Amino acid sequence: MKLEKLRNIGISAHIDSGKTTLSERILFYTGRIHKIEEVRGGGDGATMDHMELERERGITITSAATSVEWKGHPINLIDTPGHVDFTVEVERSLRVLDGAVLVLCSVGGVQSQSITVDRQMKRYGIPRVAFINKMDRTGANPFRVVTQLREKLGAEAFMMQYPIGKEDQFKGVVDLIEMKALLNEGTEGEKLVEAPIPEDIKDEVDAARATMLEALSMYSDEMMELLLSEEEVPTTLIYKVARDAVLAGATPVYMGTAVKNKGVQPLLDAVIRYLPSPLDREIRGRDPSDEDRKIDLRPDFARPFVGMAFKIADDPFGQLTFMRVYQGQIKKGETYVNQRTSKTERFSRIVRMHSDKREEIETASAGDIIAVMGIDSASGDTYAAERDFCTLESMFVPEPVIKIAVAPKTRSDGDKLGKALQRFRKEDPTFRVETDEETNEILISGMGELHLEVYIERIRREYGVEIIAGAPKVSYRESPTKSVEFDYKHKKQTGGSGQFAHIKGILSPIASDSEDSFEFEDKVTGGRIPKQYIPAVEKGFRDSLAKGPVAEFPVVGTKIELIDGSYHEVDSSEKAFYTAATGCFRENFKKADPKLLEPIMNVEIECPESFQGTVVGDVIRRRGIMSSNDIVEGNSVIKAEVPLAETFGYATDLRSMTQGQGTFTMELALYRQTPSNVQEEIIEAKKKAQLVGAK
């Protein structure tokens, strides 16, 4: 297999812009070439059957990667999730992509989810082509969508095709490079027919071609010169420049309607012509022994193997781990090392997924996307040929912001629930499971209400366990607001070996929102406290951070300077200094005017303009701070910062306020001080809960 022919691409889109129908047509047309039995999913019947699955997964291909072939080019289609709550999933699937197709609806254009996906593609520098789907819908306007791509996403977007007819009269497209009309014929549009350009749109097509060439000439001086001297630009040059432009971040726009089988084949041609192969991408890994040192990974068979598990699927025969091989190769039956756990695992079976069947393979090499059966890994793990060789994932996992207590309705389902939680925890590092020591409840925590709701729903469907979910709990933090000096003695000298420790210093706030912001400075001079006791003091302070004295929430933003102290030759020990530090913290932290910090969410709400007043009023009632409010084509887009505690049940409230037409997305912005009246309520509630728990 030649590497330059391989394409790893994702199809990403806003919900309901026809991603599934498009994927299905791609499978259908590429499958047709393999003479596979009729690919399931032609016609409308099959698409409808998939609706339930579709709502869960958003794509009908249940596997994470499907291999197809088009004109001698193998293409791996990778499913990219659309939801903000599943950021880790999205980032991971983008990691393994080399290029992408951004699907947009000809009527809806660039919607909020498209903006999120676009942000992530830019972060990973993924080249893409855009496809405007649903050209047969009433109100279809591809020109507006291209303008939106330029304005809302700041993309260098230009049309590579011009539509023939519009809405229900949509016939096909004109290829602006070859200047031919492309029409689909045959029962399923499997025949692509070239025809002359219809007379009535000749002028518009010429103008569109000029615009396209002008946009492309920004990427090539040679082309710019030809245009300036008004010479004809050879088509070979256009193709070459277009590819360079895509790799440099431009977005060529294609159009069609997947349901009516129009315009899909030219899109596939564009994928293999412009999107990068594994050879065009630079992939860097990290050296585990030295975080800052980057390792260049090249798709070269001879180099040591490095691969990443990017998705895990449960399968009747055990766990299926989808893996992208970045360098080197893997062989069936050999052993490789999981870089996170340092465990050696045997890859007993390697399979390649096709649209409807699996093919067992002996080896897989750099650039491939395959599935390995029967290894025990979590998604995001890097595998390599030896220990501590290289890690791929920047293991930045955002801290969860919301907790919910869950319990099975019937006690006998406890085991099943445990299994389900265990599995989801492996698949998604932002999903945490813990047991509350005081109340013995199982707590699940995640990135937002939707995130946890989806998991509760999946446990119900996939494991048949009915769940009772408690009220959500917010992860508050405690933080000091002023500096206090401390002078603390711990003395216990009543016969036998006693305990003595004495520490003096300053406890002060540091401005930092990060999770583990605690600093400890040792400024003791002249051996007033022997060096061997200092770590015990630091550990004493650190261990006190997990439960703050205010309301037992984790403490952040604290700095301890240890300045002076004294010790006793016989009675001082590490334990004594440890105890001194914990006692000192309990006593003095309260003097530093501690405040609770609460998570603040960035909320973006879309609703019809007529409901704008109600929605904004409601945001303010929830202690929200408005950051912007725009009106786009009769739709109001409201951005605000709202405390997480006030957003519970917001989905339902928003629906009822906007007659079901409002949608919103949320992500964690930062931690901010809670107003004192709210703080008192929280502390009160916490005390009550403890009294109940103590009975």
GIWOLIN-V92269 format. One record per residue. N is the residue number from 1. RES is the residue in one small letter. D_FIRST is the distance of its C-alpha to the first C-alpha in Angstrom with 2 decimals. Layout:
N/RES/D_FIRST  N/RES/D_FIRST
This chain:
1/m/0.00  2/k/3.77  3/l/6.28  4/e/8.94  5/k/7.97  6/l/8.17  7/r/11.87  8/n/14.06  9/i/17.37  10/g/20.77  11/i/23.52  12/s/26.78  13/a/30.23  14/h/33.91  15/i/35.04  16/d/35.73  17/s/33.93  18/g/31.82  19/k/28.63  20/t/28.50  21/t/29.20  22/l/26.51  23/s/23.87  24/e/25.17  25/r/24.93  26/i/21.34  27/l/20.57  28/f/22.84  29/y/21.46  30/t/17.78  31/g/18.91  32/r/20.96  33/i/18.01  34/h/16.87  35/k/20.50  36/i/20.95  37/e/24.67  38/e/26.31  39/v/24.75  40/r/27.56  41/g/28.96  42/g/29.73  43/g/33.35  44/d/35.59  45/g/36.49  46/a/33.34  47/t/33.21  48/m/36.77  49/d/36.17  50/h/33.81  51/m/36.41  52/e/37.42  53/l/34.02  54/e/33.26  55/r/36.22  56/e/35.01  57/r/31.37  58/g/31.18  59/i/28.05  60/t/27.84  61/i/24.45  62/t/25.81  63/s/22.69  64/a/21.74  65/a/18.16  66/t/16.88  67/s/13.42  68/v/13.70  69/e/12.00  70/w/13.83  71/k/13.62  72/g/9.94  73/h/9.30  74/p/8.70  75/i/11.91  76/n/13.52  77/l/17.23  78/i/19.41  79/d/23.09  80/t/25.36  81/p/28.98  82/g/31.68  83/h/34.73  84/v/36.32  85/d/37.61  86/f/34.14  87/t/33.28  88/v/31.51  89/e/29.15  90/v/28.42  91/e/27.96  92/r/25.55  93/s/23.32  94/l/23.49  95/r/22.47  96/v/19.02  97/l/18.56  98/d/17.22  99/g/19.15  100/a/21.60  101/v/23.52  102/l/27.23  103/v/29.05  104/l/32.73  105/c/35.53  106/s/37.29  107/v/40.62  108/g/40.15  109/g/38.13  110/v/37.39  111/q/38.71  112/s/39.32  113/q/36.11  114/s/34.09  115/i/35.88  116/t/35.00  117/v/31.29  118/d/31.47  119/r/33.18  120/q/30.45  121/m/27.66  122/k/29.73  123/r/30.25  124/y/26.55  125/g/25.98  126/i/23.44  127/p/22.91  128/r/23.58  129/v/24.64  130/a/27.68  131/f/28.30  132/i/31.94  133/n/32.21  134/k/35.32  135/m/36.45  136/d/38.75  137/r/40.85  138/t/44.40  139/g/44.66  140/a/41.07  141/n/41.05  142/p/37.75  143/f/39.70  144/r/41.27  145/v/37.96  146/v/36.65  147/t/39.91  148/q/39.51  149/l/36.02  150/r/37.65  151/e/40.78  152/k/39.86  153/l/36.46  154/g/37.12  155/a/33.78  156/e/33.30  157/a/32.82  158/f/33.11  159/m/32.63  160/m/29.98  161/q/31.62  162/y/35.22  163/p/36.46  164/i/38.35  165/g/41.22  166/k/41.42  167/e/42.06  168/d/42.60  169/q/42.55  170/f/38.96  171/k/37.40  172/g/34.18  173/v/33.09  174/v/33.31  175/d/30.29  176/l/32.00  177/i/29.65  178/e/29.77  179/m/33.22  180/k/32.76  181/a/33.63  182/l/30.91  183/l/32.38  184/n/30.92  185/e/32.42  186/g/32.26  187/t/33.33  188/e/30.46  189/g/29.73  190/e/26.64  191/k/27.76  192/l/27.50  193/v/30.35  194/e/31.15  195/a/34.87  196/p/37.31  197/i/38.31  198/p/41.45  199/e/44.53  200/d/45.95  201/i/43.19  202/k/42.61  203/d/44.34  204/e/42.60  205/v/39.18  206/d/40.14  207/a/41.31  208/a/38.11  209/r/36.02  210/a/38.31  211/t/37.85  212/m/34.06  213/l/34.19  214/e/36.73  215/a/34.60  216/l/31.57  217/s/33.83  218/m/34.42  219/y/30.99  220/s/31.56  221/d/34.70  222/e/33.82  223/m/33.71  224/m/36.86  225/e/38.71  226/l/37.81  227/l/39.06  228/l/42.20  229/s/43.08  230/e/42.34  231/e/39.93  232/e/37.15  233/v/33.78  234/p/30.97  235/t/28.27  236/t/25.46  237/l/27.22  238/i/27.56  239/y/23.85  240/k/23.18  241/v/26.09  242/a/25.20  243/r/21.84  244/d/23.76  245/a/26.38  246/v/24.14  247/l/22.69  248/a/26.36  249/g/27.41  250/a/28.62  251/t/28.37  252/p/27.99  253/v/29.61  254/y/28.62  255/m/30.82  256/g/31.24  257/t/32.38  258/a/30.01  259/v/32.91  260/k/33.86  261/n/30.25  262/k/30.54  263/g/28.21  264/v/25.11  265/q/22.79  266/p/23.68  267/l/22.85  268/l/19.29  269/d/19.11  270/a/20.48  271/v/17.99  272/i/14.99  273/r/17.33  274/y/19.11  275/l/17.75  276/p/15.96  277/s/12.42  278/p/12.58  279/l/13.22  280/d/16.36  281/r/18.01  282/e/20.33  283/i/20.62  284/r/23.65  285/g/24.89  286/r/28.49  287/d/30.06  288/p/32.13  289/s/34.88  290/d/35.29  291/e/34.64  292/d/34.74  293/r/32.25  294/k/28.77  295/i/25.68  296/d/22.82  297/l/19.46  298/r/16.44  299/p/12.76  300/d/12.81  301/f/11.83  302/a/15.12  303/r/17.45  304/p/19.32  305/f/17.92  306/v/19.17  307/g/18.61  308/m/20.91  309/a/22.29  310/f/22.97  311/k/24.40  312/i/26.15  313/a/26.91  314/d/29.46  315/d/28.58  316/p/30.87  317/f/29.23  318/g/29.48  319/q/27.76  320/l/24.24  321/t/22.84  322/f/20.06  323/m/18.25  324/r/16.06  325/v/14.51  326/y/15.46  327/q/15.03  328/g/14.43  329/q/13.26  330/i/15.28  331/k/16.10  332/k/18.17  333/g/21.84  334/e/21.78  335/t/24.09  336/y/23.57  337/v/26.29  338/n/27.20  339/q/28.38  340/r/31.08  341/t/32.81  342/s/31.81  343/k/31.32  344/t/28.94  345/e/27.03  346/r/25.13  347/f/21.89  348/s/22.86  349/r/20.49  350/i/17.18  351/v/16.42  352/r/14.18  353/m/16.59  354/h/16.61  355/s/19.54  356/d/21.79  357/k/20.42  358/r/18.58  359/e/16.00  360/e/16.48  361/i/13.58  362/e/14.17  363/t/12.15  364/a/10.66  365/s/9.74  366/a/10.86  367/g/10.51  368/d/10.20  369/i/13.33  370/i/14.59  371/a/18.11  372/v/19.95  373/m/23.05  374/g/26.38  375/i/26.37  376/d/29.29  377/s/28.27  378/a/29.53  379/s/27.43  380/g/26.76  381/d/26.56  382/t/24.35  383/y/22.96  384/a/22.45  385/a/22.64  386/e/26.36  387/r/29.40  388/d/30.25  389/f/27.17  390/c/26.28  391/t/26.92  392/l/25.01  393/e/27.37  394/s/30.46  395/m/32.43  396/f/34.79  397/v/36.05  398/p/38.98  399/e/42.10  400/p/43.07  401/v/46.02  402/i/47.35  403/k/48.39  404/i/49.41  405/a/51.12  406/v/49.77  407/a/51.27  408/p/50.61  409/k/53.27  410/t/53.94  411/r/54.09  412/s/52.17  413/d/48.99  414/g/48.96  415/d/46.33  416/k/43.95  417/l/44.43  418/g/43.71  419/k/40.43  420/a/39.37  421/l/40.34  422/q/38.60  423/r/35.31  424/f/35.56  425/r/36.51  426/k/33.29  427/e/31.24  428/d/33.16  429/p/34.76  430/t/37.19  431/f/38.71  432/r/41.32  433/v/43.58  434/e/46.85  435/t/50.25  436/d/53.35  437/e/55.65  438/e/58.85  439/t/58.25  440/n/55.62  441/e/53.58  442/i/49.79  443/l/48.64  444/i/45.26  445/s/44.45  446/g/41.88  447/m/41.26  448/g/43.56  449/e/45.38  450/l/42.56  451/h/40.13  452/l/42.53  453/e/43.54  454/v/39.99  455/y/39.75  456/i/43.18  457/e/42.16  458/r/38.96  459/i/41.04  460/r/43.35  461/r/40.72  462/e/38.25  463/y/40.82  464/g/43.93  465/v/45.98  466/e/48.62  467/i/49.10  468/i/52.16  469/a/51.19  470/g/53.80  471/a/54.55  472/p/51.97  473/k/52.93  474/v/52.16  475/s/51.14  476/y/53.89  477/r/54.30  478/e/57.53  479/s/58.24  480/p/61.41  481/t/62.98  482/k/65.50  483/s/65.99  484/v/68.35  485/e/69.74  486/f/69.88  487/d/72.15  488/y/71.61  489/k/73.25  490/h/72.25  491/k/75.17  492/k/75.93  493/q/78.54  494/t/80.71  495/g/81.08  496/g/78.48  497/s/75.50  498/g/75.24  499/q/72.57  500/f/72.92  501/a/70.57  502/h/71.37  503/i/68.89  504/k/69.55  505/g/67.22  506/i/65.89  507/l/63.61  508/s/62.20  509/p/59.67  510/i/56.51  511/a/54.86  512/s/51.40  513/d/49.58  514/s/46.97  515/e/46.97  516/d/48.16  517/s/50.41  518/f/52.94  519/e/54.18  520/f/56.47  521/e/58.35  522/d/60.50  523/k/63.43  524/v/65.81  525/t/67.67  526/g/69.87  527/g/68.58  528/r/70.47  529/i/67.79  530/p/66.26  531/k/62.55  532/q/61.58  533/y/62.78  534/i/60.88  535/p/57.55  536/a/59.60  537/v/61.09  538/e/57.70  539/k/56.39  540/g/59.50  541/f/58.87  542/r/55.15  543/d/55.85  544/s/58.36  545/l/55.77  546/a/54.23  547/k/57.39  548/g/59.55  549/p/63.33  550/v/63.49  551/a/61.66  552/e/59.31  553/f/56.23  554/p/53.98  555/v/55.50  556/v/53.63  557/g/54.66  558/t/57.11  559/k/58.01  560/i/60.31  561/e/62.12  562/l/63.93  563/i/66.84  564/d/69.47  565/g/70.77  566/s/72.66  567/y/72.34  568/h/74.57  569/e/74.44  570/v/74.58  571/d/73.62  572/s/70.53  573/s/67.19  574/e/63.61  575/k/64.40  576/a/67.43  577/f/65.53  578/y/62.76  579/t/65.42  580/a/67.12  581/a/63.97  582/t/63.34  583/g/67.00  584/c/67.15  585/f/64.14  586/r/65.63  587/e/68.94  588/n/67.94  589/f/64.91  590/k/67.30  591/k/69.40  592/a/66.49  593/d/66.75  594/p/63.41  595/k/61.73  596/l/59.07  597/l/55.85  598/e/54.02  599/p/50.46  600/i/50.44  601/m/47.75  602/n/46.43  603/v/46.97  604/e/45.87  605/i/47.65  606/e/47.23  607/c/50.11  608/p/52.08  609/e/54.57  610/s/57.55  611/f/56.84  612/q/56.32  613/g/59.81  614/t/59.60  615/v/56.18  616/v/57.14  617/g/60.44  618/d/58.63  619/v/56.27  620/i/59.37  621/r/61.09  622/r/58.18  623/r/58.92  624/g/56.00  625/i/55.88  626/m/54.66  627/s/52.32  628/s/51.71  629/n/52.39  630/d/50.89  631/i/51.29  632/v/48.36  633/e/49.19  634/g/51.76  635/n/49.65  636/s/50.90  637/v/48.40  638/i/50.21  639/k/48.95  640/a/51.03  641/e/51.16  642/v/52.53  643/p/53.33  644/l/51.11  645/a/54.26  646/e/55.29  647/t/52.08  648/f/52.21  649/g/52.29  650/y/51.62  651/a/49.15  652/t/51.98  653/d/54.57  654/l/52.50  655/r/51.88  656/s/55.60  657/m/56.58  658/t/54.33  659/q/54.63  660/g/51.06  661/q/49.60  662/g/48.96  663/t/45.70  664/f/45.15  665/t/42.67  666/m/43.67  667/e/42.36  668/l/44.24  669/a/45.80  670/l/48.14  671/y/51.08  672/r/54.56  673/q/58.13  674/t/59.61  675/p/62.98  676/s/65.82  677/n/67.00  678/v/63.52  679/q/63.32  680/e/66.60  681/e/65.42  682/i/62.29  683/i/64.36  684/e/66.91  685/a/64.29  686/k/62.79  687/k/66.26  688/k/67.00  689/a/63.80  690/q/64.71  691/l/68.20  692/v/66.85  693/g/64.36  694/a/67.16  695/k/69.44
